[in-house]
Amino acid sequence: MTSKNDDDAQVPGEIAKWDPSLTESVMGWLRPLTKLWHRSEVRGLDDFPDGGALVVSNHSGGIFAMDVPVFATGFYERFGFVRPVFTLTFDLVFTGPTGDFFRKTGFIKANHDNADEALRSGGVVVVFPGGDYDVYRPVTERNKIDFGGRQGYIRAALNAGVPIVPLVGIGGQESQLYLSRGTDLAKLLRLDKMFRAKILPVSFGFPFGLSVVVPPNLPLPTKIVQQVLEPIDIVAQFGEDPDIDEVDAHIQSVMQDALDKLAAERRLPVIG
């Protein structure tokens, strides 16, 4: 007789659904978009650590965020398709007919079990702690690191015993003019009560002009540059029982310094 535990053990985790052949094909489709339309650069990959690593990044570009395509095309171009890149993603992405496609190309539901499994398998896991709060930040804050107080990524790295690799990107938040996260508007319309939605982003772009989430404007051909920073071993640097607030403040500070340097190189918005 098969026990319940035996049945559970036979169910493959989400990371087992990654399809390297399909992922390679998708990277081939995305490369013209990242390299030609966005003239993307991913710097610092030569010093990327072996084994599992948690890539912690700022998030830019609204509904058409290009952070993952830019990083993934750069990473796979440098290391090949032996080591998967997984991205922690909200559940809505997996609904409907495209759900399997996203699972096969490395997107996994954002929870600690999935993160732990992927990291312990030796995979590279990308997380955007700021989530929608970060990706819709106003253009006046486009070069600001702000995770909105979210610190769960630190526990994910500690649980799996892997380093955090900070990643900063610039340019994505210039894909259109992001005017406001719309937090007050969301409260006024009681979206936080009805749909647990805390933002209602307002932007201006091409071809529809003013947009309140919809209709979604097309991303401008803004130049996107990403910088991979030195790995951070939390235990080695902060001890066996680290102060989570201290770790978070340090990581965001390191990332802000790097983003400031990228911003200083930038001559003009969109053009780069």
C-alpha positions as CSV (number, residue, x, y, z in Angstrom):
1,M,0.0,0.0,0.0
2,T,1.3,3.5,-0.9
3,S,1.2,6.0,2.0
4,K,0.2,9.6,1.6
5,N,3.8,10.6,2.2
6,D,4.9,8.3,-0.7
7,D,2.3,9.9,-3.0
8,D,3.6,13.3,-2.0
9,A,7.2,12.3,-2.7
10,Q,6.2,11.2,-6.2
11,V,4.8,14.7,-7.1
12,P,7.5,16.7,-8.9
13,G,8.1,20.2,-7.6
14,E,7.7,23.3,-9.8
15,I,11.4,23.4,-10.6
16,A,11.1,20.0,-12.3
17,K,8.9,21.6,-15.0
18,W,11.8,23.8,-16.3
19,D,12.4,23.0,-19.9
20,P,15.9,24.0,-21.1
21,S,15.2,23.5,-24.8
22,L,12.1,25.7,-24.7
23,T,13.9,28.2,-22.6
24,E,16.7,28.3,-25.1
25,S,14.2,29.0,-27.9
26,V,12.5,31.7,-25.9
27,M,15.8,33.4,-25.2
28,G,16.4,33.4,-29.0
29,W,13.1,35.2,-29.5
30,L,13.8,37.7,-26.7
31,R,17.3,38.5,-27.7
32,P,16.4,41.0,-30.5
33,L,14.0,42.8,-28.1
34,T,16.6,43.1,-25.3
35,K,19.7,43.7,-27.5
36,L,18.2,45.8,-30.2
37,W,15.1,47.6,-28.8
38,H,16.6,48.1,-25.3
39,R,20.3,47.9,-26.2
40,S,20.7,45.9,-23.0
41,E,23.9,45.3,-21.0
42,V,24.4,42.9,-18.1
43,R,27.7,43.7,-16.3
44,G,29.5,41.7,-13.7
45,L,28.5,38.1,-14.7
46,D,32.2,36.9,-14.8
47,D,32.2,36.9,-11.0
48,F,28.9,35.2,-10.5
49,P,29.1,32.5,-7.8
50,D,28.7,28.8,-8.4
51,G,25.8,26.8,-6.9
52,G,22.5,28.2,-5.6
53,A,22.2,32.0,-5.5
54,L,19.4,34.4,-4.7
55,V,19.5,37.3,-7.1
56,V,17.8,40.3,-5.4
57,S,16.9,43.1,-7.8
58,N,15.0,46.3,-8.1
59,H,12.0,46.1,-10.4
60,S,11.2,48.5,-13.3
61,G,8.9,48.9,-16.3
62,G,5.4,48.3,-15.1
63,I,3.4,45.7,-16.8
64,F,6.1,45.3,-19.4
65,A,9.0,44.9,-17.0
66,M,12.1,43.7,-18.8
67,D,14.3,42.9,-15.8
68,V,14.0,39.1,-16.2
69,P,14.4,39.0,-20.0
70,V,17.5,41.2,-19.8
71,F,19.1,39.3,-17.0
72,A,18.1,35.8,-18.3
73,T,19.4,36.5,-21.8
74,G,22.7,37.8,-20.4
75,F,23.1,34.9,-17.9
76,Y,22.3,32.1,-20.4
77,E,24.5,33.7,-23.0
78,R,27.4,33.6,-20.5
79,F,26.8,30.2,-18.8
80,G,24.6,28.2,-21.2
81,F,21.4,26.3,-20.4
82,V,22.7,23.8,-17.8
83,R,22.0,26.0,-14.8
84,P,18.4,27.3,-14.7
85,V,17.3,30.8,-13.8
86,F,14.0,30.7,-11.8
87,T,11.9,33.8,-11.0
88,L,9.6,34.0,-8.0
89,T,6.3,35.3,-9.4
90,F,2.8,36.0,-8.2
91,D,0.1,33.3,-8.7
92,L,-1.9,35.2,-11.3
93,V,0.8,34.6,-13.9
94,F,0.0,30.8,-13.8
95,T,-3.7,31.1,-14.5
96,G,-5.1,30.4,-17.9
97,P,-3.5,28.7,-20.9
98,T,-0.1,30.4,-20.6
99,G,0.6,29.0,-17.1
100,D,2.5,25.9,-18.3
101,F,4.6,28.1,-20.7
102,F,5.8,30.2,-17.7
103,R,6.5,27.2,-15.6
104,K,8.6,25.6,-18.3
105,T,10.6,28.7,-18.8
106,G,11.6,29.1,-15.1
107,F,8.8,31.0,-13.4
108,I,7.7,29.6,-10.0
109,K,5.1,30.7,-7.5
110,A,6.5,33.0,-4.9
111,N,6.7,31.1,-1.7
112,H,9.4,29.9,0.6
113,D,9.0,26.2,-0.3
114,N,9.6,26.9,-4.0
115,A,12.5,29.3,-3.3
116,D,14.1,26.7,-1.0
117,E,13.8,23.9,-3.4
118,A,15.1,25.9,-6.3
119,L,18.1,27.3,-4.4
120,R,19.1,23.9,-2.8
121,S,19.0,22.4,-6.3
122,G,21.8,24.8,-7.4
123,G,19.5,27.1,-9.3
124,V,19.7,30.8,-9.6
125,V,16.5,32.4,-8.2
126,V,15.5,36.0,-9.0
127,V,13.4,37.9,-6.6
128,F,12.0,41.4,-6.6
129,P,11.3,42.2,-3.0
130,G,9.6,45.5,-3.9
131,G,7.1,43.8,-6.3
132,D,4.4,46.0,-7.7
133,Y,5.2,48.7,-5.2
134,D,8.7,49.0,-6.8
135,V,7.8,48.4,-10.5
136,Y,5.3,51.2,-10.6
137,R,7.4,53.8,-8.7
138,P,7.1,57.3,-10.1
139,V,9.6,58.5,-12.6
140,T,10.9,61.0,-10.0
141,E,12.0,57.9,-8.0
142,R,13.3,55.9,-10.9
143,N,16.8,55.7,-9.5
144,K,15.7,54.8,-5.9
145,I,16.0,51.4,-4.2
146,D,12.9,50.9,-2.2
147,F,11.5,47.4,-1.3
148,G,8.5,48.9,0.6
149,G,9.6,47.2,3.9
150,R,9.6,43.7,2.5
151,Q,12.4,41.5,3.9
152,G,11.3,37.9,3.3
153,Y,14.1,37.5,0.7
154,I,16.7,37.5,3.6
155,R,15.0,34.5,5.3
156,A,14.9,32.6,1.9
157,A,18.6,33.0,1.5
158,L,19.3,32.0,5.1
159,N,17.0,28.9,5.0
160,A,18.8,27.6,1.8
161,G,22.3,28.6,3.0
162,V,23.0,30.5,-0.2
163,P,24.5,33.9,-0.9
164,I,22.5,36.9,-2.0
165,V,23.7,38.4,-5.3
166,P,22.4,42.0,-5.5
167,L,21.4,43.1,-9.0
168,V,20.6,46.7,-10.0
169,G,19.1,47.9,-13.2
170,I,18.6,51.3,-14.8
171,G,16.5,52.5,-17.7
172,G,13.5,50.3,-17.3
173,Q,11.5,52.9,-15.5
174,E,11.9,55.3,-18.4
175,S,9.8,53.0,-20.7
176,Q,7.0,55.5,-20.1
177,L,6.2,58.3,-17.8
178,Y,5.1,56.7,-14.5
179,L,3.2,59.5,-12.6
180,S,2.0,57.8,-9.5
181,R,1.5,54.4,-7.8
182,G,-2.1,55.4,-7.2
183,T,-2.2,54.3,-3.6
184,D,-4.7,57.0,-2.6
185,L,-6.8,56.2,-5.6
186,A,-6.9,52.5,-4.8
187,K,-8.0,53.4,-1.2
188,L,-10.7,55.8,-2.5
189,L,-12.1,53.1,-4.8
190,R,-11.8,50.6,-2.0
191,L,-9.8,48.3,-4.2
192,D,-7.7,47.3,-1.1
193,K,-10.9,46.0,0.5
194,M,-12.4,44.3,-2.5
195,F,-9.4,42.9,-4.4
196,R,-6.5,43.4,-1.9
197,A,-5.0,45.8,-4.5
198,K,-3.0,48.6,-2.8
199,I,-2.0,50.5,-5.9
200,L,-3.7,51.8,-9.1
201,P,-0.8,53.0,-11.2
202,V,-1.1,56.1,-13.4
203,S,1.2,56.6,-16.3
204,F,1.6,58.4,-19.6
205,G,3.0,56.9,-22.8
206,F,2.6,55.8,-26.4
207,P,0.2,55.2,-28.1
208,F,-2.7,55.7,-25.6
209,G,-1.4,58.7,-23.6
210,L,-2.8,58.7,-20.0
211,S,-3.3,55.2,-18.6
212,V,-4.6,54.0,-15.3
213,V,-3.3,50.4,-15.6
214,V,-5.2,50.0,-18.9
215,P,-4.9,50.5,-21.7
216,P,-1.2,49.5,-21.4
217,N,1.1,51.7,-23.4
218,L,4.0,50.2,-25.3
219,P,7.5,50.4,-23.8
220,L,9.8,53.1,-25.3
221,P,13.1,51.9,-26.6
222,T,14.9,52.9,-23.4
223,K,18.5,51.6,-22.9
224,I,18.6,49.1,-20.0
225,V,21.8,48.4,-18.1
226,Q,22.1,45.9,-15.3
227,Q,25.0,45.5,-12.8
228,V,25.6,42.3,-10.9
229,L,27.2,43.1,-7.6
230,E,29.5,41.0,-5.3
231,P,27.8,38.1,-3.5
232,I,26.8,38.7,0.1
233,D,27.2,35.8,2.6
234,I,24.8,36.8,5.3
235,V,26.1,34.4,8.0
236,A,29.8,35.2,7.3
237,Q,29.1,39.0,7.4
238,F,26.4,39.3,10.1
239,G,26.6,36.1,12.2
240,E,24.5,33.0,12.7
241,D,21.6,35.0,14.1
242,P,21.7,38.2,12.1
243,D,19.6,41.3,12.6
244,I,17.2,41.2,9.6
245,D,16.7,45.0,9.6
246,E,20.5,45.5,9.6
247,V,21.0,43.0,6.7
248,D,18.2,44.6,4.7
249,A,19.5,48.1,5.3
250,H,23.0,47.0,4.2
251,I,21.8,45.3,1.0
252,Q,19.6,48.2,0.0
253,S,22.5,50.6,0.7
254,V,24.9,48.6,-1.5
255,M,22.4,48.5,-4.2
256,Q,21.7,52.2,-4.0
257,D,25.4,53.0,-4.3
258,A,25.6,50.9,-7.4
259,L,22.4,52.4,-8.9
260,D,23.8,56.0,-8.2
261,K,26.9,55.1,-10.2
262,L,24.8,53.8,-13.1
263,A,22.7,57.0,-13.0
264,A,25.8,59.1,-13.1
265,E,26.8,57.5,-16.3
266,R,23.5,58.1,-17.9
267,R,23.4,61.1,-20.2
268,L,19.8,61.4,-21.2
269,P,16.5,59.5,-20.3
270,V,15.6,56.7,-22.7
271,I,18.7,57.3,-24.9
272,G,21.0,56.3,-22.1
